[in-house]
């Protein structure tokens, strides 16, 4: 069965879900890193999340915002692949 650009088989769903997981991690990691740094900081160390991001980037470079990307991706990718594949299969059963 074709749905758009490629056949709607298992490999297409697998790689689409993997790509979605990668993009989600790329977008969310900076916010998660800043949140974690604010949570672990001493009281009064940062006045805002924006100050934390600026300070972190100034000290360690812009890539600091994606620190821990690989473990987060390894954690999220299987969940995304399984859940989106199951959603697609169950949706096909009921429609």
C-alpha positions in Angstrom: 0.0 0.0 0.0 1.3 3.4 -0.9 0.7 6.4 1.3 2.4 9.4 -0.2 6.0 9.1 -1.2 6.9 5.6 -0.1 5.2 2.2 0.5 3.7 2.0 4.0 5.7 -1.0 5.0 7.6 -1.8 8.2 11.0 -0.4 7.0 9.4 2.9 6.1 7.6 3.1 9.5 10.8 2.2 11.3 13.0 4.8 9.6 10.3 7.5 9.8 9.9 6.9 13.5 13.7 6.9 14.0 13.9 10.2 12.1 11.1 11.7 14.2 12.9 10.6 17.4 16.2 12.2 16.2 14.4 15.5 15.4 12.6 15.5 18.7 15.9 15.0 20.5 17.6 17.8 18.5 14.8 20.2 19.4 14.3 19.3 23.0 17.8 18.7 24.2 18.8 22.3 24.7 15.7 22.9 26.9 16.4 19.7 28.9 20.0 20.6 29.5 19.1 24.1 30.7 16.4 22.7 32.9 18.8 20.1 34.5 21.5 22.8 35.1 19.0 25.1 36.8 17.7 22.3 38.9 21.2 21.3 40.0 22.5 24.8 40.6 22.9 26.4 44.0 20.0 28.7 45.0 20.6 32.1 43.3 23.2 30.9 40.9 21.0 31.7 37.9 18.3 34.3 37.8 16.6 32.7 34.8 16.8 29.8 32.4 18.0 32.2 29.7 20.9 33.3 31.9 21.8 29.7 32.5 21.8 29.0 28.8 24.0 32.1 28.1 26.4 31.2 30.9 26.7 27.6 29.8 27.2 28.5 26.1 29.8 31.2 27.1 31.7 28.7 29.3 31.5 25.5 27.1 30.4 26.5 23.6 27.1 26.0 21.9 27.4 22.2 21.8 26.9 22.1 25.5 23.2 22.5 24.9 23.2 19.0 23.3 25.3 17.3 26.0 23.9 13.9 26.7 22.3 13.6 23.3 23.3 10.0 22.6 21.9 8.5 25.9 18.7 10.5 25.4 18.4 9.3 21.8 19.1 5.7 22.8 16.4 6.0 25.4 13.8 7.7 23.2 14.3 5.9 19.8 13.0 2.5 20.7 10.0 4.0 22.5 9.2 6.1 19.5 9.6 3.3 16.9 7.4 1.0 18.9 4.7 3.4 19.8 4.4 5.0 16.3 4.5 1.6 14.6 1.8 0.3 16.9 -0.3 3.4 16.4 -0.1 3.0 12.7 -1.0 -0.7 12.7 -3.9 -0.2 15.2 -5.2 2.8 13.2 -5.1 0.7 10.0 -7.2 -2.0 11.8 -10.0 0.4 12.8 -10.2 2.5 9.7 
